[in-house]
Amino acid sequence: MRLDDEQESSHFEVQDGRGGGGFGGGGLGMLLPLIGSRFGCGGIVVVLVIMVVMGMNPLSLLGGGGGGQSVQTERPSSAELSDVQRTSLKVLGSTERRWTEIFRAQGQNYPPPTLVFYSQNGQSGCGAAMSAMGPFYCPADQRIYLDTDFFREMETRFNAPGDFPIGYIIAHEVGHHIQTITGEADRIRKAQQRASEAQGNALQVKMELQADCYAGVWAARDDNLMEPGDLEEGLRAAEAIGDDTLQKAAGRRPVPESFTHGSSAQRMEWLRKGLDTGDPAQCDTFGGSI
């Protein structure tokens, strides 16, 4: 991506979690559904096991987080940030400008999310922030939580190098912010409460695919950022984090009823649709059914 002249977003924080766990906020009531929506029931178990292995008490997730120490929040200067953090902020700044234009055309204001950098563990309005969870958006405080080591994992574990995957991942989480501020996420959650587990997973997949499409809309609207090979990098990243690909890599047979993010083919399809159209109206993965 051509990011040299891109202005960095000023909507960011850095959490220093070296002092301890930092498991305040929403507690178990919000954290485990968040993990479950991303990884399914098995993901909840994996995260709890990781906590035990790291010497952390899973019970600290209950209630208001009395079992963990507070997390310091800082606002360092740009010069103090790492290269990948600055790249992330340039991407976030680009999403702010593009979505402001889209909302303004509809006579609306766009309130941007805040990007929170943390390392290994931190604290969100939805409970604990853990690197095992990957990047995530918390609707309770309208913040995106990111351990930038995830991008190294994208290169090594998922074989998705390059800078466009950074843009894709951040723009995907911004897509969840769009769903929140438009009320779409709330409608989906209410529909999930009335649904079976398989139906709830299917709704979650559609929610994730819509966020993929919104990520494509951002890139299409800011085509000055795109360089030769960026499209291929983005599609490779979408393919690498499809549920079927991840389940196969874990030695499991893909079970579509358990998918929470969509297959590799679906993720590539909806990212590409956003890229091809640049129109958020084309990102109705629900077919008007909610």
PAZAPA-4460 file (N, C-alpha, C; in steps of 0.05 Angstrom, whole numbers, plus 32768, in hexadecimal, padded with zeros to 4 digits):
% residues 290
    n_x    n_y    n_z   ca_x   ca_y   ca_z    c_x    c_y    c_z   seq   type   mol
   8011   7FE8   8000   8000   8000   8000   8011   8019   8000     1      M     A
   8007   802E   7FF4   8015   8048   7FF4   800C   8058   800C     2      R     A
   801C   8056   8021   8014   8062   803B   8026   8079   8043     3      L     A
   803B   807F   8034   804F   8093   803D   8042   80AE   8043     4      D     A
   802F   80B6   8032   8023   80D1   8035   8008   80D0   8044     5      D     A
   8001   80B8   804E   7FE7   80B6   805C   7FEA   80C1   8078     6      E     A
   7FD6   80CF   8081   7FD6   80DB   809C   7FCD   80C6   80B1     7      Q     A
   7FDC   80C4   80C6   7FD5   80B1   80DB   7FBC   80BB   80EB     8      E     A
   7FAD   80A7   80F4   7F96   80AE   8105   7FA0   80B6   8120     9      S     A
   7F92   80C9   812D   7F98   80D1   8148   7F87   80C2   815D    10      S     A
   7F76   80B0   8153   7F65   80A1   8165   7F72   8086   816D    11      H     A
   7F84   8088   8180   7F91   806F   8188   7F9A   8072   81A5    12      F     A
   7F9F   805A   81B1   7FAA   8058   81CC   7FBE   8041   81CC    13      E     A
   7FD0   8041   81DF   7FE2   802B   81E3   7FDF   8022   8200    14      V     A
   7FD9   8008   8204   7FD6   7FFD   821F   7FF0   7FEF   8227    15      Q     A
   7FF9   7FF6   823F   8010   7FE9   824A   8006   7FD4   825E    16      D     A
   8006   7FBB   8256   7FFB   7FA5   8267   8010   7F97   8277    17      G     A
   8028   7FA3   8279   803E   7F94   8286   8038   7F91   82A4    18      R     A
   8026   7FA2   82AF   8020   7FA0   82CB   800F   7F89   82D3    19      G     A
   8002   7F7B   82C0   7FF1   7F65   82C9   7FDB   7F60   82B4    20      G     A
   7FC6   7F53   82BE   7FB1   7F48   82AC   7FA0   7F5D   829F    21      G     A
   7F95   7F6F   82AF   7F83   7F83   82A4   7F69   7F78   8299    22      G     A
   7F5A   7F6A   82AA   7F41   7F5E   82A0   7F29   7F6C   82AB    23      F     A
   7F28   7F86   82A7   7F10   7F95   82AF   7EFB   7F96   8299    24      G     A
   7EE9   7FA9   829B   7ED6   7FAD   8286   7EBE   7F9B   8288    25      G     A
   7EB6   7F8F   8272   7E9D   7F81   8270   7E9D   7F66   827D    26      G     A
   7EB4   7F5A   8284   7EB4   7F40   8292   7EAB   7F2A   827F    27      G     A
   7EA5   7F13   828C   7E9F   7EFB   827D   7E87   7EFF   826B    28      L     A
   7E73   7F0F   8274   7E5B   7F12   8265   7E5F   7F1D   8249    29      G     A
   7E75   7F2C   8245   7E7A   7F37   822A   7E92   7F2A   821D    30      M     A
   7EA5   7F22   822D   7EBE   7F17   8221   7EBA   7EFD   8214    31      L     A
   7EAD   7EE9   8221   7EAB   7ECF   8216   7E99   7ECE   81FD    32      L     A
   7E83   7EDD   81FC   7E74   7EDE   81E3   7E85   7EE9   81CC    33      P     A
   7E96   7EFD   81D2   7EA8   7F08   81BE   7EBB   7EF3   81B3    34      L     A
   7EC7   7EE4   81C6   7EDA   7ECF   81BD   7ECA   7EBA   81AE    35      I     A
   7EB2   7EB2   81B8   7EA2   7E9E   81AB   7E9B   7EA6   818F    36      G     A
   7E94   7EBF   818B   7E8D   7EC8   8170   7EA4   7EC7   815C    37      S     A
   7EBC   7EC9   8167   7ED4   7EC9   8155   7EDE   7EAD   8150    38      R     A
   7EDC   7E9C   8165   7EE9   7E81   8163   7ED7   7E6A   8169    39      F     A
   7EBE   7E6F   8171   7EAC   7E59   8179   7EB2   7E50   8196    40      G     A
   7EA3   7E3C   819F   7EA6   7E32   81BA   7EC2   7E28   81BF    41      C     A
   7ECE   7E1B   81AB   7EE9   7E11   81AF   7EFD   7E27   81B4    42      G     A
   7EF8   7E3F   81A8   7F09   7E55   81AC   7F09   7E5F   81C9    43      G     A
   7EF1   7E5E   81D6   7EEF   7E66   81F2   7F00   7E54   8203    44      I     A
   7EFF   7E3A   81FE   7F0F   7E27   820D   7F2D   7E2C   8209    45      V     A
   7F35   7E31   81F0   7F51   7E36   81EA   7F5B   7E4F   81F9    46      V     A
   7F4C   7E64   81F8   7F54   7E7D   8206   7F57   7E79   8224    47      V     A
   7F43   7E6B   8230   7F45   7E65   824C   7F5D   7E54   8254    48      L     A
   7F63   7E41   8242   7F7B   7E30   8247   7F94   7E40   8245    49      V     A
   7F95   7E53   8232   7FAD   7E64   822F   7FB0   7E75   8248    50      I     A
   7F9A   7E7E   8253   7F9C   7E8E   826B   7FA9   7E7E   8282    51      M     A
   7FA0   7E65   8285   7FAB   7E54   829A   7FC9   7E50   8296    52      V     A
   7FD0   7E49   827D   7FED   7E44   8277   7FFE   7E5D   827D    53      V     A
   7FF3   7E75   8278   8001   7E8E   827D   8001   7E96   829A    54      M     A
   7FF4   7E85   82AB   7FF3   7E8B   82C7   7FDE   7EA0   82CF    55      G     A
   7FCA   7EA3   82BD   7FB5   7EB6   82C2   7F9C   7EA8   82CC    56      M     A
   7F8C   7EB4   82DD   7F75   7EA7   82E9   7F5C   7EAD   82D7    57      N     A
   7F50   7E98   82CB   7F39   7E9D   82BA   7F22   7EA9   82C9    58      P     A
   7F21   7EA5   82E4   7F0B   7EB0   82F3   7F0D   7ECE   82F5    59      L     A
   7F24   7ED9   82EE   7F27   7EF6   82EE   7F16   7F04   82D8    60      S     A
   7F0C   7EF3   82C5   7EFA   7EFE   82B1   7EDE   7F03   82BB    61      L     A
   7ED7   7EF8   82D2   7EBD   7EFB   82DE   7EBA   7F17   82EB    62      L     A
   7EA2   7F22   82E9   7E9D   7F3B   82F6   7EAD   7F52   82EA    63      G     A
   7EB6   7F64   82FB   7EC2   7F7D   82F2   7EE0   7F7B   82EF    64      G     A
   7EEC   7F64   82F2   7F08   7F61   82EC   7F19   7F65   8305    65      G     A
   7F0F   7F5D   831C   7F1F   7F61   8334   7F38   7F51   8335    66      G     A
   7F3B   7F3C   8324   7F53   7F2B   8326   7F6B   7F35   8317    67      G     A
   7F68   7F4B   8308   7F7F   7F55   82F8   7F87   7F71   82FF    68      G     A
   7F9F   7F78   82FA   7FA9   7F93   82FF   7FA1   7FA5   82E9    69      Q     A
   7FA2   7FBF   82EE   7F99   7FD2   82DA   7FAE   7FD4   82C3    70      S     A
   7FA4   7FDD   82AD   7FB5   7FE0   8295   7FB9   7FFD   8290    71      V     A
   7FD2   8006   828C   7FD8   8021   8287   7FD2   8028   826A    72      Q     A
   7FC5   803F   8265   7FC0   8048   824A   7FD1   8060   8244    73      T     A
   7FDF   8060   822E   7FF2   8075   8227   7FEC   8080   820B    74      E     A
   7FF6   8098   8206   7FF4   80A5   81EB   8010   80AD   81E3    75      R     A
   8021   809B   81DB   803C   80A2   81D2   803B   80B2   81B8    76      P     A
   8050   80BF   81B2   8052   80CE   8199   8056   80BA   8182    77      S     A
   8051   80C3   816A   8054   80B1   8152   8070   80A6   8150    78      S     A
   8084   80B6   8158   80A0   80AD   8156   80A6   8096   8168    79      A     A
   8096   8093   817E   809A   807E   8191   808C   8064   8189    80      E     A
   807C   8065   8174   806E   804D   816B   807F   803C   8158    81      L     A
   8078   8023   8156   8086   8011   8144   807C   8016   8127    82      S     A
   808A   800B   8114   8083   800F   80F8   8067   8004   80F2    83      D     A
   8061   7FEC   80FD   8047   7FE0   80F8   8031   7FEF   8106    84      V     A
   8036   7FFC   811D   8022   800D   812A   801C   8025   8119    85      Q     A
   8031   8032   810E   802D   8049   80FD   801E   8042   80E4    86      R     A
   8025   802B   80D8   8016   8021   80C1   7FF9   801D   80C8    87      T     A
   7FF3   8011   80DF   7FD8   800D   80E7   7FC9   8027   80EA    88      S     A
   7FD6   803B   80F5   7FC9   8055   80F9   7FC4   8063   80DF    89      L     A
   7FD6   805F   80CB   7FD1   806B   80B1   7FB9   805D   80A3    90      K     A
   7FB7   8043   80A7   7F9F   8035   809C   7F86   803F   80AA    91      V     A
   7F87   8041   80C5   7F70   804B   80D3   7F68   8067   80CB    92      L     A
   7F7C   8078   80C7   7F76   8093   80BD   7F69   8093   80A2    93      G     A
   7F72   8081   8091   7F65   807F   8076   7F48   8076   8079    94      S     A
   7F43   8062   808A   7F27   8059   808E   7F15   8070   8098    95      T     A
   7F21   8080   80AA   7F11   8097   80B5   7F09   80AA   809E    96      E     A
   7F1B   80B0   808C   7F15   80C2   8077   7F00   80B7   8063    97      R     A
   7F04   809D   805D   7EF1   8091   8049   7ED5   808E   8055    98      R     A
   7ED3   8084   806E   7EB9   8080   8079   7EAC   809B   8080    99      W     A
   7EBB   80AF   8087   7EB0   80CA   808B   7EA2   80D3   8071   100      T     A
   7EAF   80CF   805A   7EA4   80D7   8041   7E8A   80C7   803B   101      E     A
   7E8A   80AD   8041   7E72   809D   803C   7E5B   80A6   804E   102      I     A
   7E60   80AA   8067   7E4B   80B2   807A   7E41   80CF   8073   103      F     A
   7E54   80E0   806C   7E4C   80FC   8065   7E39   80FC   804D   104      R     A
   7E3E   80EB   803A   7E2D   80EA   8022   7E10   80E2   8029   105      A     A
   7E0D   80D5   8040   7DF3   80CD   804A   7DE8   80E0   805F   106      Q     A
   7DF6   80F7   8062   7DEE   810A   8076   7DF3   8102   8093   107      G     A
   7E07   80F2   8097   7E0C   80E8   80B2   7E29   80EE   80B9   108      Q     A
   7E2F   80EE   80D3   7E4A   80F0   80DD   7E56   80D5   80E3   109      N     A
   7E70   80D3   80DF   7E7E   80B9   80E5   7E8F   80BC   80FD   110      Y     A
   7E88   80AF   8114   7E99   80AF   812B   7EAE   8099   812A   111      P     A
   7EC7   809F   8126   7EDB   808A   8122   7EE1   807A   813B   112      P     A
   7EE9   8061   8138   7EF1   8051   814F   7F0E   8059   8158   113      P     A
   7F15   8050   8170   7F30   8054   817A   7F3F   8039   8178   114      T     A
   7F58   803B   816F   7F68   8023   816D   7F7A   8021   8186   115      L     A
   7F78   800A   8193   7F88   8006   81AC   7F9D   7FF0   81A6   116      V     A
   7FB6   7FF8   81A9   7FCC   7FE5   81A7   7FD2   7FDA   81C2   117      F     A
   7FD6   7FC0   81C3   7FDE   7FB3   81DC   7FF1   7F9C   81D6   118      Y     A
   7FFE   7F91   81EA   8010   7F7B   81E6   8009   7F64   81F9   119      S     A
   8002   7F4E   81EE   7FFC   7F35   81FC   7FE1   7F36   820B   120      Q     A
   7FDE   7F49   821C   7FC4   7F4B   822A   7FBE   7F68   8231   121      N     A
   7FA5   7F6E   8231   7F9C   7F8A   8237   7F80   7F89   8241   122      G     A
   7F73   7FA0   823F   7F58   7FA3   824A   7F46   7FB2   8236   123      Q     A
   7F2E   7FA8   8232   7F1B   7FB5   8220   7F00   7FB8   822E   124      S     A
   7EEF   7FC6   8222   7ED4   7FC9   822D   7EC4   7FAF   822B   125      G     A
   7ECE   7F9B   821D   7EC2   7F81   821B   7ED0   7F6D   822D   126      C     A
   7EE3   7F75   823D   7EF1   7F63   824F   7F0F   7F62   8247   127      G     A
   7F1B   7F4B   824B   7F38   7F49   8245   7F3E   7F4A   8228   128      A     A
   7F54   7F56   8221   7F5F   7F56   8206   7F78   7F44   8207   129      A     A
   7F77   7F2E   81F7   7F8D   7F1B   81F7   7F96   7F16   81DA   130      M     A
   7FB0   7F14   81D7   7FBC   7F10   81BC   7FB1   7EF7   81AF   131      S     A
   7FA9   7EE3   81BF   7F9E   7ECA   81B4   7F84   7ECF   81A5   132      A     A
   7F77   7EE5   81AB   7F5D   7EEB   819F   7F60   7EF8   8184   133      M     A
   7F78   7F02   817D   7F7C   7F11   8165   7F70   7F2D   8166   134      G     A
   7F71   7F3D   8151   7F65   7F57   8151   7F47   7F55   8155   135      P     A
   7F3B   7F67   8164   7F1E   7F66   8167   7F13   7F82   816D   136      F     A
   7EF9   7F85   8167   7EEB   7F9E   816C   7ED8   7F9A   8184   137      Y     A
   7ED9   7FAD   8196   7EC7   7FAB   81AD   7EB1   7FC0   81AA   138      C     A
   7E98   7FB7   81A6   7E82   7FCB   81A2   7E7C   7FDB   81BB   139      P     A
   7E83   7FD0   81D3   7E7D   7FDE   81EC   7E8B   7FF8   81EF   140      A     A
   7EA4   7FFA   81E5   7EB4   8013   81E7   7EBC   801D   81CB   141      D     A
   7EB3   8010   81B6   7EB8   8018   819A   7ED6   801C   8195   142      Q     A
   7EE5   8007   819E   7F02   8007   819A   7F0B   7FED   818C   143      R     A
   7F20   7FF0   817C   7F2C   7FD9   816F   7F45   7FD2   817F   144      I     A
   7F48   7FB8   8187   7F5E   7FB0   8197   7F71   7F9F   8186   145      Y     A
   7F8A   7FA6   8187   7F9E   7F9A   8174   7FB8   7F95   8182   146      L     A
   7FC1   7F7C   8183   7FDC   7F75   8189   7FEA   7F72   816E   147      D     A
   7FFC   7F84   8168   8008   7F85   814D   8019   7F6C   8147   148      T     A
   801F   7F5C   815B   802D   7F42   8155   801C   7F31   8143   149      D     A
   8001   7F36   8142   7FF0   7F26   8131   7FF9   7F28   8114   150      F     A
   8003   7F3F   810C   800B   7F42   80F0   8024   7F31   80EA   151      F     A
   8035   7F2D   80FE   804B   7F1A   80FA   8041   7EFE   80F6   152      R     A
   802B   7EF8   8105   801F   7EDD   8103   8012   7EDA   80E7   153      E     A
   8007   7EF0   80DD   7FFB   7EEF   80C2   8010   7EE6   80AD   154      M     A
   8029   7EEF   80B1   803E   7EE8   809F   8048   7ECC   80A3   155      E     A
   804D   7EC4   80BC   8059   7EAB   80C2   8045   7E93   80C2   156      T     A
   802F   7E97   80D1   801C   7E81   80D4   8009   7E80   80BC   157      R     A
   7FFF   7E97   80B3   7FEB   7E97   809E   7FF6   7E9C   8082   158      F     A
   8010   7EA0   8080   801D   7EA5   8066   800F   7EBB   8056   159      N     A
   800A   7ED1   8064   7FFD   7EE8   8058   800D   7F01   805E   160      A     A
   8025   7F03   8051   8036   7F1B   8056   802C   7F33   8047   161      P     A
   803A   7F4A   804B   8033   7F62   803D   8025   7F76   804F   162      G     A
   8022   7F8F   8045   8016   7FA3   8056   7FF8   7FA5   8051   163      D     A
   7FED   7F9B   803A   7FD1   7F9D   8036   7FC1   7F8C   804A   164      F     A
   7FCB   7F74   8052   7FBC   7F66   8067   7FB9   7F76   8081   165      P     A
   7FCC   7F88   8087   7FC8   7F99   809F   7FB0   7FAB   809A   166      I     A
   7FAE   7FB7   8082   7F98   7FC7   807B   7F7E   7FB8   807C   167      G     A
   7F7E   7FA0   8071   7F66   7F8F   8070   7F5C   7F89   808C   168      Y     A
   7F6E   7F81   809E   7F66   7F79   80B9   7F5A   7F91   80C8   169      I     A
   7F67   7FA8   80C7   7F5D   7FBF   80D5   7F43   7FC9   80C9   170      I     A
   7F41   7FC9   80AF   7F29   7FD2   80A2   7F12   7FBF   80A7   171      A     A
   7F18   7FA5   80AB   7F03   7F92   80B3   7EF8   7F99   80CE   172      H     A
   7F0A   7F9F   80E1   7F00   7FA6   80FC   7EF1   7FC1   80FB   173      E     A
   7EF9   7FD3   80EA   7EEA   7FEC   80E6   7ECE   7FE5   80DB   174      V     A
   7ECD   7FD0   80CB   7EB3   7FC7   80C1   7EA0   7FC0   80D7   175      G     A
   7EAB   7FB3   80EC   7E9A   7FAD   8104   7E91   7FC6   8112   176      H     A
   7EA2   7FDB   8111   7E9A   7FF5   811D   7E83   8001   810D   177      H     A
   7E84   7FFF   80F2   7E6E   8008   80E1   7E54   7FFA   80E9   178      I     A
   7E56   7FDF   80ED   7E3E   7FD0   80F4   7E33   7FD9   810F   179      Q     A
   7E45   7FE1   8121   7E3C   7FEA   813C   7E2E   8005   813B   180      T     A
   7E3A   8018   812E   7E2F   8033   812F   7E16   8036   811D   181      I     A
   7E12   8023   810A   7DFA   8024   80FA   7DE4   8014   8106   182      T     A
   7DE9   8006   811C   7DD5   7FF5   8129   7DD3   7FD9   811D   183      G     A
   7DE2   7FD3   8109   7DE0   7FB9   80FC   7DE9   7FA3   810F   184      E     A
   7DFF   7FA8   811E   7E09   7F94   8130   7DF5   7F8D   8145   185      A     A
   7DE6   7FA1   814F   7DD2   7F9B   8163   7DBC   7F8A   8158   186      D     A
   7DB3   7F8F   8140   7D9F   7F7E   8133   7DA8   7F61   8130   187      R     A
   7DC1   7F5E   8129   7DCC   7F43   8126   7DCD   7F35   8140   188      I     A
   7DD6   7F42   8155   7DD8   7F36   8170   7DBC   7F2D   8179   189      R     A
   7DA8   7F3D   8175   7D8D   7F36   817D   7D83   7F1E   816E   190      K     A
   7D8A   7F1D   8154   7D82   7F06   8144   7D90   7EED   814D   191      A     A
   7DA9   7EEF   8156   7DB8   7ED8   8160   7DAD   7ECD   817A   192      Q     A
   7DA2   7EDF   818A   7D96   7ED6   81A3   7D7D   7EC4   819F   193      Q     A
   7D70   7EC8   8188   7D59   7EB8   8182   7D5F   7E9F   8172   194      R     A
   7D79   7E9C   816A   7D81   7E87   8157   7D8D   7E6F   8165   195      A     A
   7D8F   7E59   8157   7D9E   7E42   8161   7DBC   7E48   815E   196      S     A
   7DCC   7E36   8169   7DE9   7E3B   8167   7DF3   7E3C   814A   197      E     A
   7DE9   7E29   8139   7DF1   7E29   811D   7DE7   7E42   810F   198      A     A
   7DCF   7E4A   8115   7DC4   7E63   8109   7DD3   7E7C   8112   199      Q     A
   7DDA   7E7C   812C   7DE9   7E92   8137   7E05   7E94   812A   200      G     A
   7E12   7E7D   8126   7E2B   7E7D   8118   7E29   7E87   80FB   201      N     A
   7E13   7E80   80EE   7E0F   7E88   80D2   7E0B   7EA7   80D1   202      A     A
   7DFD   7EB2   80E5   7DFA   7ECF   80E6   7E15   7EDD   80EB   203      L     A
   7E25   7ED0   80FD   7E3F   7EDC   8103   7E51   7EDC   80EA   204      Q     A
   7E4F   7EC6   80DA   7E5E   7EC5   80C1   7E57   7EDC   80AF   205      V     A
   7E3D   7EE1   80AC   7E33   7EF7   809B   7E3D   7F12   80A5   206      K     A
   7E3E   7F14   80C0   7E48   7F2D   80CB   7E66   7F31   80C5   207      M     A
   7E75   7F1C   80C6   7E92   7F1D   80C0   7E97   7F22   80A3   208      E     A
   7E87   7F15   8092   7E8A   7F19   8075   7E83   7F36   806D   209      L     A
   7E6F   7F41   807A   7E69   7F5D   8075   7E80   7F70   807C   210      Q     A
   7E8D   7F6A   8093   7EA5   7F79   809B   7EBB   7F76   8087   211      A     A
   7EBE   7F5E   807B   7ED1   7F5A   8065   7ECB   7F6C   804D   212      D     A
   7EB1   7F6D   8047   7EA8   7F7D   8030   7EAD   7F9B   8036   213      C     A
   7EA7   7FA4   804E   7EAD   7FBF   8055   7ECA   7FC6   8053   214      Y     A
   7EDB   7FB2   805A   7EF8   7FB7   8057   7EFF   7FBB   803A   215      A     A
   7EF2   7FAC   8028   7EF7   7FB0   800B   7EED   7FCB   8002   216      G     A
   7ED6   7FD4   800D   7ECC   7FEF   8006   7EE0   8004   800D   217      V     A
   7EEC   8002   8024   7F01   8016   802C   7F17   8016   8017   218      W     A
   7F22   7FFF   8010   7F38   7FFE   7FFE   7F31   8008   7FE2   219      A     A
   7F18   8003   7FDA   7F0F   800C   7FC0   7F0C   802B   7FC0   220      A     A
   7F04   8036   7FD6   7F00   8053   7FD8   7F1A   8062   7FDB   221      R     A
   7F2F   8054   7FE3   7F49   8060   7FE6   7F5D   8052   7FD4   222      D     A
   7F56   8051   7FBA   7F66   8041   7FA7   7F82   804D   7FA2   223      D     A
   7F87   8066   7FAC   7FA2   8070   7FAA   7FB5   8060   7FBB   224      N     A
   7FAB   8052   7FCF   7FBC   8042   7FE0   7FC4   8028   7FD3   225      L     A
   7FB4   801F   7FC0   7FB8   8004   7FB5   7FD0   8004   7FA2   226      M     A
   7FE1   7FF0   7FA5   7FF8   7FEB   7F93   7FF4   7FD0   7F87   227      E     A
   8003   7FCB   7F71   8002   7FB0   7F65   8009   7F9A   7F79   228      P     A
   7FF9   7F86   7F7A   7FFD   7F70   7F8D   7FED   7F73   7FA6   229      G     A
   7FE2   7F8B   7FAD   7FD3   7F8E   7FC5   7FB9   7F7E   7FC5   230      D     A
   7FAB   7F7D   7FAF   7F93   7F6D   7FAD   7F99   7F50   7FB3   231      L     A
   7FAE   7F46   7FA7   7FB5   7F2A   7FAC   7FBD   7F25   7FC9   232      E     A
   7FCB   7F38   7FD6   7FD2   7F36   7FF2   7FB8   7F34   8003   233      E     A
   7FA5   7F45   7FFD   7F8C   7F46   800C   7F7D   7F2C   800A   234      G     A
   7F7A   7F22   7FF1   7F6B   7F0A   7FED   7F7A   7EF2   7FF9   235      L     A
   7F94   7EF2   7FF9   7FA3   7EDD   8006   7F9F   7EDD   8024   236      R     A
   7F9D   7EF5   8030   7F98   7EF7   804C   7F7C   7EED   8053   237      A     A
   7F68   7EF5   8042   7F4D   7EEC   8047   7F4B   7ECE   8045   238      A     A
   7F59   7EC2   8032   7F59   7EA5   802E   7F65   7E98   8047   239      E     A
   7F7B   7EA3   8051   7F8A   7E97   8066   7F7B   7E95   8080   240      A     A
   7F68   7EA8   8085   7F59   7EA9   809E   7F3C   7EA0   809B   241      I     A
   7F36   7E92   8085   7F1C   7E85   8083   7F19   7E6F   8096   242      G     A
   7F01   7E6A   80A0   7EFC   7E56   80B5   7F04   7E3A   80AB   243      D     A
   7EFE   7E33   8092   7F05   7E19   8088   7F23   7E15   8086   244      D     A
   7F31   7E29   807E   7F4E   7E28   807C   7F5B   7E24   8098   245      T     A
   7F50   7E34   80AB   7F5B   7E32   80C7   7F55   7E17   80D3   246      L     A
   7F3D   7E0C   80CE   7F36   7DF2   80D9   7F47   7DDC   80CD   247      Q     A
   7F4C   7DDE   80B3   7F5E   7DCA   80A6   7F7A   7DCC   80B1   248      K     A
   7F84   7DE4   80B5   7F9F   7DE8   80C0   7FA1   7DDD   80DC   249      A     A
   7F8B   7DDC   80EB   7F8B   7DD1   8106   7F86   7DB3   8106   250      A     A
   7F85   7DA7   80EE   7F82   7D8A   80EC   7F65   7D81   80EF   251      G     A
   7F52   7D93   80EB   7F36   7D8D   80EE   7F28   7D8D   80D3   252      R     A
   7F12   7D7E   80D1   7F02   7D7F   80BA   7EF0   7D98   80BC   253      R     A
   7EEF   7DA9   80A7   7EDF   7DC1   80A8   7EC1   7DBA   80AD   254      P     A
   7EB6   7DC8   80C0   7E99   7DC5   80C6   7E8C   7DE0   80C2   255      V     A
   7E7E   7DE3   80AC   7E72   7DFE   80A5   7E60   7E08   80BB   256      P     A
   7E51   7DF6   80C9   7E3F   7E00   80DE   7E4E   7E0D   80F5   257      E     A
   7E68   7E08   80F8   7E78   7E14   810D   7E86   7E2D   8105   258      S     A
   7E85   7E34   80EB   7E93   7E4C   80E1   7E88   7E65   80EF   259      F     A
   7E99   7E77   80F6   7E91   7E91   8101   7E9B   7EA9   80F1   260      T     A
   7EAC   7EA4   80DD   7EB7   7EBA   80CC   7EB2   7EB5   80AF   261      H     A
   7EAD   7E9C   80A7   7EA9   7E96   808B   7EC0   7E87   807F   262      G     A
   7EBA   7E79   8069   7ECF   7E69   805C   7EE2   7E7C   804D   263      S     A
   7EF9   7E71   8045   7F0C   7E81   8036   7F00   7E8C   801D   264      S     A
   7EF0   7E7C   800F   7EE3   7E85   7FF6   7ED0   7E9C   7FFC   265      A     A
   7EC1   7E9A   8011   7EAE   7EAF   8018   7EBC   7EC9   801F   266      Q     A
   7ED1   7EC7   802F   7EDF   7EDF   8037   7EEC   7EED   8020   267      R     A
   7EF8   7EDD   800E   7F03   7EEA   7FF5   7EED   7EF6   7FE4   268      M     A
   7ED7   7EE8   7FE2   7EC1   7EF2   7FD1   7EB6   7F0E   7FDB   269      E     A
   7EB3   7F10   7FF5   7EA7   7F29   7FFF   7EBB   7F40   8002   270      W     A
   7ED4   7F39   8007   7EE9   7F4E   8005   7EEB   7F59   7FE9   271      L     A
   7EEA   7F47   7FD6   7EEC   7F4F   7FBA   7ED4   7F5F   7FB2   272      R     A
   7EBC   7F58   7FBC   7EA4   7F67   7FB5   7EA6   7F84   7FBE   273      K     A
   7EB0   7F88   7FD6   7EB5   7FA3   7FE0   7EC9   7FB1   7FCF   274      G     A
   7EDE   7FA4   7FC7   7EF3   7FB0   7FB7   7EE9   7FB7   7F9B   275      L     A
   7ED8   7FA6   7F90   7ECE   7FAA   7F74   7EB9   7FC0   7F73   276      D     A
   7EA9   7FC3   7F88   7E92   7FD6   7F87   7E98   7FF0   7F95   277      T     A
   7EA7   7FEF   7FAB   7EAB   8007   7FBC   7E91   8012   7FC8   278      G     A
   7E7D   8000   7FC9   7E62   8009   7FD2   7E59   7FF9   7FEA   279      D     A
   7E57   8005   8001   7E4E   7FF6   8019   7E33   7FEA   8016   280      P     A
   7E22   7FF5   8005   7E07   7FEA   8001   7E09   7FCE   7FF4   281      A     A
   7E1F   7FC8   7FE7   7E23   7FAE   7FDB   7E2D   7F99   7FEF   282      Q     A
   7E2F   7FA1   8008   7E3A   7F8F   801D   7E25   7F82   802E   283      C     A
   7E0C   7F80   8023   7DF6   7F74   8032   7DF9   7F55   8031   284      D     A
   7E09   7F4A   8043   7E0D   7F2D   8044   7DF4   7F1F   804F   285      T     A
   7DE2   7F2F   805B   7DCA   7F23   8067   7DB2   7F22   8054   286      F     A
   7DB5   7F2E   803D   7D9F   7F2E   802A   7D86   7F3B   8034   287      G     A
   7D89   7F4F   8046   7D72   7F5D   8051   7D61   7F4C   8064   288      G     A
   7D6D   7F36   806E   7D5D   7F23   807F   7D5C   7F2B   809C   289      S     A
   7D6A   7F3F   80A5   7D69   7F47   80C2   7D61   7F65   80C3   290      I     A
***
